[in-house]
């Protein structure tokens, strides 16, 4: 990936600040509970949801096992349909390819469909450095861009903002980016949407270059698929003369028939809709219809390393529905910014450390940003066992060493020795029972290596008699 946000602290420190923001907490609680309740009802309508979930899992796993074959098939099909395929090993290469392609058109502005991949590589910043303005057209992404903010949710990037804050952002900054907001703008959703529509319409009609990601790529025909709710994606995909799509290699599916499964599970898991309002598909170029030049940038950026991990590779099944975020008690309280990545929540806690590595304090902390309650696994439409991957990554981080992990290892070794010597264990139990009246309710707040655990937990009451002694006394025969 292109790196962490500049100056981002580790997750515990960032979350410590976030949970003390009552407005943020209220916004997150309202939004996540609303979405999760609607999703539960939409999923309950399907008697075969469990079968669809298993089908999605199996389809993704089969594709990942033979990804090299399907990617070559995809390249051949896209090329035959009039498109051009580029391969990008990392973020820097992808940004260079896209920047050069835009420069070749002579244009200095582009319109963008909401895309996690382009956020992952920092494409907007790379284009800006090259003197090219990139305009986000998804409503939530527009709010984030106008507010000089960062996305905090996969599906609803501005979930941390309420209507009043959005109205203030539009009124204050919209004029700097194009058509200003109306003077009498209110915080009614319809008024905010209308202001965004008028602001964006002039950009749609003027732009000659569009940039997108894709939800799926169909290998057999070279078709790309974008699903969205607003119609902005349809405008970006059809009106410009040149279309550039940056897509992670794991978004490949073998056939149109495979797509059928995901077009049932993705809308219900993301927006709680039976069918998403806009499903746009395109295959290369067609004379007189849509862009006359199409480029597909296939992005690796750490994905082949993830694929090589037998436990972690299931992360690449993700279809970016965000269901795991909406049920996660940690995300609900800390918000997305604390994760320091465009991929927040449970899926971000396992995807980001695998794409970026765990060399920074932030990335090493992400696998621990979970209570391991398992709610994320229960709602995942492709059955990613997120808790399993979290534990797997925690083991990797612990193996790297570090002050806290060295203390933990020392404590585990000491405990292991005591447990392997019954007489020592019995002596320790008796000593603990006899001194129980002297025990504090909490361990010292600055206990080396253990403050994060002890500060929020009470010590259990020590029994007056160890179990071993009680058993010998009551079952002597």
PyMOL commands that set and color helices and strands:
alter all, ss='L'
color gray80, all
select helices_A, chain A and resi 11-18+22-44+49-65+67-80+91-105+116-120+123-129+139-146+163-177+189-206+232-238+249-251+256-270+303-307+312-317+323-327+329-334+337-339+345-356+361-366+375-379+386-399+403-419+422-434+436-438+451-454+467-474
alter helices_A, ss='H'
color red, helices_A
select strands_A, chain A and resi 84-88+109-112+133-136+209-212+216-218+223-228+242-248+252-253+278-283+293-299
alter strands_A, ss='S'
color yellow, strands_A
deselect
rebuild
show_as cartoon
